[in-house]
Amino acid sequence: MLKKLGLVAAVAAIMFSVGLTFASTADAQTPPATFYGKGLKSGDKVELFIAGKSCGSATANAAGEWSVSVPTTAACAPTAGAAVTATLNGAAASLNPAATWQGGGLPPDVANGYTLGAAQATATPGGTVTAPKTGNAGLLGTGSDAASSWLVLGVAVVALGAVAGTRAYAGRKA
């Protein structure tokens, strides 16, 4: 009975170790940034851009309200801190306050959103801010941070040693 229990524990330890070694990680999903406002005429078209590429558009409803959700997968390839510009019915318009893309971001004035006005000349930022890589918190990585594979192997060796020691102890005659 004890030999069977030891064998089951050894197989379970091996399966657990292999599972950890080949486990895939889930990347954290970044929620879309939402841009919205009010005060437009019904039917006005708002289009948002990052670096000259369209992120999406919306048409103002009967109350003059508009909303554009910009996910990380948008054609404009948004990154955290990227400046967002707008057009109103095809003409350049300014977003007040100035808008930047941030995952899960909302306007500073959550109740009223952004207001659209005549475009003003603004300086363009020289670089882009890249969000940090997230996902596996350094576990099961590749390259110089791949120490976790050795950790899993070490745990498996210790588990097998414990099982073997238990079996050897149980097999001794008193």
Secondary structure, 3 states (H helix, E strand, C coil): CHHHHHHHHHHHHHHHHHHHHHCCCCCCCCCCEEEEECCCCCCCEEEEEECCEEEEEEECCCCCCEEEEECCCCCCCCCCCCEEEEEECCEEEEEECCEECCCCCCCCCCCCCEEEEECCCCCCCCCCCCCCCCCCCCCCCCHHHCHHHHHHHHHHHHHHHHHHHHHHHHHCCC
